[in-house]
Amino acid sequence: MDSRLLDILVDSFPKILIPGLTVTLPLTAIAFSIAMVIAVAAALAQFARVPVITQICRLYIWIFRGTPLLVQLFVVFFGMPKIGITIAPFPAAVIVFSLNEGAYCAETVRAALEAVPSGQLEAGLCAGLSYLQTMRRIILPQAMRTAFPPLSNSLIAMVKDTSLAANITVVEMLRATEQINARVYEPLALYIEVGLIYLLFSTVLTWLQRIGEKRLGAYENRGV
């Protein structure tokens, strides 16, 4: 490696990492948190089989799982101004990632709810708990333990998917890399560098996922 390329990589590393810490990770955290609220609400509505709401949830899931994430970003950021609704890049990305991830996570949570033995619900109701109390105290905690690994995988995938936000001018890691590359034109080295930073973030989250799974396993072994 020549000294010029080494200097470029050393100089570019903080310029890529900082947007990762200040934009990529916050975008992921905010969007995934909102997605989880949407997912749990949609899954509970489908599990309860509330007629109209269930159909609305299924329509929402069908649309957002059946269309590309990039198209959804373009519709919200470039398309909505045509009807008088202009949204800044970062909030637009939060909205789209939340709705898209919420649709996928809703199916994960719904499947986890259905995996809980039906007798658990009946036992809660027989014990004098209301339906909502039974869901909150008995069914949902068990379901979320089952859903934890796939939801963690979705979170890790979202960290990488945030690179698509560069297409609507959000200055996250990939966008920062593109701006640097436009000045120095070292695409191979720079894109490998940003790829390694994404790998670093994913590795840390994978490590946290394993810790979480071990703790959940310990709780289950104690009968909690």
Secondary structure, 3 states (H helix, E strand, C coil): CCHHHHHHHHHHHHHHHHHHHHHHHHHHHHHHHHHHHHHHHHHHHHHHCCHHHHHHHHHHHHHHHHCCHHHHHHHHHHHHHHHCCCCCHHHHHHHHHHHHHHHHHHHHHHHHHHHCCHHHHHHHHHCCCCHHHHHHHHHHHHHHHHHHHHHHHHHHHHHHHHHHHHHHCCCCHHHHHHHHHHHHCCHHHHHHHHHHHHHHHHHHHHHHHHHHHHHHHHHHHCCC
